[in-house]
Amino acid sequence: MPQLDTSTWFTTILASITTLFILMQLKISLYNFPSNPSNKQLKITKSTNPWESKWTKIYLPLSLPQP
């Protein structure tokens, strides 16, 4: 059974990581960011729900007065 030659693994892994780093830097540098972002005006619509028109209160058992 022949021995596995691992002498070039360090060079291969280092070259792969360096190549991936350079490729990611190039990919990020080609991305166009907006130069001056501005706030978008949102149109707020008031929804009418049936429970908004009447006053409701939920009484919890612990909030009732003690007899």
N, C-alpha and C positions, 0 to 999 in steps of 0.2 A: 504494500500500500504506500504510494508516494506521499511525501510531506507536502502540505499546502504552503505555497510561497506567499508570505504576507509582507515581504519587504517593500512592495510598492503600494500597499494599502494607504499608508499615511499620505503619500503624494497624491493618490487618486482622490481621497476624501477631501483633502485640503483644496485641490483644484476644483472639485465639484462645488464645495461651499463657496469658494471665491466666485465661480461662474454664476451661481444662483444669486449671490449678493449683487453682482454687477448687473445681471438681467433685471432684478427687481428695482434697482436704482434707476435704470433706464426706463422701465415701465412707469415708475412713479413720476419721473421727470418729464415724461411726455404728456402727462395728464394736465388738462387745462383747468385751472381753478378760476372761479369768477374773481375779477379784480376788485370790485366794490359791491359786496353783497348788500342788498337793501331789504328792509322789512316788507313783507307782503301784507297788504291790508285784507283782513279777513272779514267776511260779511257774517255778522252774528244774527242768527234768526232765533227769535223767541218762540219756543214751542209752547203751545197751550195744552196743559195736561189737566185732566179733570180734578186731580187732587190739589192743584194750585189755587183753585178758586175758593176752597173751603178750608176752614181752620180745623186741623186735626191734632190730637195729642194722644200719644200712646202711654197708657198708665202701666207701669211695671208693678208687680206685686210688692217690691221693696220700697217703691216710692209712695205708696198709699199711707195715709196717716195711721198711726198706731191707735188702737181702740183703748 
